[in-house]
Amino acid sequence: MISQNIAILGPGSWGTALSQVLTDNGHHVILYGDSPAQIAEINEQHTNKRFFKDIVLDERIHASTDLKEVLKNADTILFVVPTKATRLVAKQVARVLDHKVHILHASKGLEQGSHERISTILEEEIPAELRGEITVVSGPSHAEETIVRDITLISAASKNQKDAKYAQELLSNDYMRLYTNTDVVGVETAGALKNIIAVGAGALHGLGFGDNAKAAIITRGLAEITRLGVAMGAQPLTYIGLSGVGDLIVTGTSKHSRNWRAGDALGRGEKLADIEANMGMVIEGVSTCKAAYELSQALDIEMPITETIYKVLYEGLEPRKGILGMMRREAKQENEFD
């Protein structure tokens, strides 16, 4: 692939890691953010210490607070902003973008209130004549590992196979491998909903439970993620792929995961407000849990783990009591899938 001009919106941990991947691949990368101090640090010191204390970024990576400048010559726009900011940033892009581009996103969540997936938000806010089909980049990928060029395999999903193939070629290299997929609903819901289960897995650890409980919540969590996703139009097999079980494993078992760490702190008795204040980064599983719970109620989909985590986060249920309640649920056959 010939060198592309890539605008990455969101200089967080994953946006920064992807900027390094794309620069390694010979593309021209410019990061957009709204913090002048952070942008100056990236440009002048070639670091982003809020997220990576010991990493020196490639000097070819530039950053700016001027969205119009960032988009001026862009071939591709990669959204890596928190879910709650996606619609606002998309509106800003639509106002200043004056040519057609490829649009990718690498965020994971459901919008509060509307319960919409991120690609749907981008489709609504950015006119079709300015873009191709949205491509979702998602899978088991800790930024802390990708930025040091550890092996990472993820999915690129788009309604148009050609757009998915473009993302595959754009990002793939010796340590990053992408597989294409056309099940956008499945890839997005898997990436969003696994954060909820990761909060629960962390809580189990914080409460002192072991590997048996970890395996249980990941397995049964995957079952209810799949139930909701299929009800939304996803293909069941997507959930046993990289963006499904792969991402669930990496997020539900690792201290790199802010969702797991948040759950761990909840299990140890910390208050959610304190956890969010101390994290310094968005905990997508918290807001997504509310959206997913409301969506499951509207679609009449049974999601006992999500419901329990929702009650812990939003109704003050004590985590240990929540676990006991799930264990005492009516006995089921496993192939009932609920």
Secondary structure, 3 states (H helix, E strand, C coil): CCCCEEEEECCCHHHHHHHHHHHHCCCEEEEECCCHHHHHHHHHCCCECCCECCCCCCCCCEEECCHHHHHCCCCEEEECCCHHHHHHHHHHHHHHCCCCEEEEECCCCECCCCCCEHHHHHHHHCCHHHECCCEEEECCCCHHHHCCCCCEEEEEEECCHHHHHHHHHHHCCCCEEEEEECCHHHHHHHHHHHHHHHHHHHHHHHHCCCHHHHHHHHHHHHHHHHHHHHHCCCCHHHHHCHHHHHHHHHHHHCCCCHHHHHHHHHHCCCCHHHHHHHHCCCCHHHHHHHHHHHHHHHHCCCCHHHHHHHHHHHCCCCHHHHHHHHHCCCCCCHHHCC
